[in-house]
Amino acid sequence: MTAPMKKFKKTLAFIFKLIYHNKRTNVLNPFNQEVFQMAEFKFDVVDSFGTLSQAENGWSKQLTIVSWNDREPKYDIRSWSPERKRMGRGVTFSKDELSSLKKLLNNMPV
């Protein structure tokens, strides 16, 4: 393999690593079959206000207060597995943001 090709493959591997750095699962690098361990995080569900919807597979979209990585708890809307060990993508709100959202929702015709 030529030197430019080696450099190109190294660059692509580096870009691949950057793109997938924040994923929660292991990712297989197709260039050298190396497995990258992705960043882990901690969460603690401090309080739960209720379920917005429930899917057939048991996952439910909930409004909760969650502390992420031992930081200040925030209001959170996301899907959770039945045992709350896994979660889907969601949205977090500070108290001020949630208050603004509440005002917007109160003024919406539903």
C-alpha positions, -999 to 999 in steps of 0.1 A, spaced: 0 0 0 13 34 -9 21 61 17 -7 85 5 -32 56 7 -21 48 43 -24 84 53 -59 85 36 -70 54 56 -57 69 88 -76 102 82 -108 83 75 -104 62 106 -99 94 126 -130 110 111 -150 79 118 -139 79 154 -149 116 158 -183 110 143 -192 81 165 -175 93 197 -208 102 215 -227 70 207 -236 47 237 -226 14 220 -195 -1 207 -187 7 170 -167 -15 147 -142 5 126 -143 -10 91 -107 1 83 -88 -19 109 -116 -39 127 -108 -22 160 -137 -18 184 -140 16 200 -155 19 235 -180 48 235 -184 73 263 -206 62 292 -228 84 313 -248 81 346 -284 91 352 -307 92 382 -344 96 378 -352 119 407 -390 122 402 -416 111 377 -447 132 368 -465 107 345 -466 89 312 -475 108 280 -478 76 259 -470 39 259 -458 18 230 -468 -18 224 -432 -29 232 -436 -15 268 -415 16 263 -432 48 276 -427 85 269 -425 101 303 -421 135 320 -394 131 347 -367 150 366 -333 134 358 -298 141 370 -273 134 342 -237 126 353 -243 139 389 -253 173 376 -282 195 387 -315 176 379 -335 189 349 -370 183 336 -369 156 309 -392 142 283 -381 110 267 -389 73 260 -379 48 287 -377 10 286 -401 -7 311 -373 -13 336 -358 22 331 -324 9 322 -324 22 286 -337 53 271 -345 69 238 -336 104 226 -353 131 245 -354 167 255 -343 183 288 -355 216 302 -344 239 329 -372 252 353 -373 284 333 -375 266 300 -403 244 312 -422 274 325 -419 291 291 -430 258 274 -460 257 297 -470 292 288 -467 284 251 -488 253 254 -515 271 275 -519 296 246 -521 269 219 -555 259 205 -556 221 209 
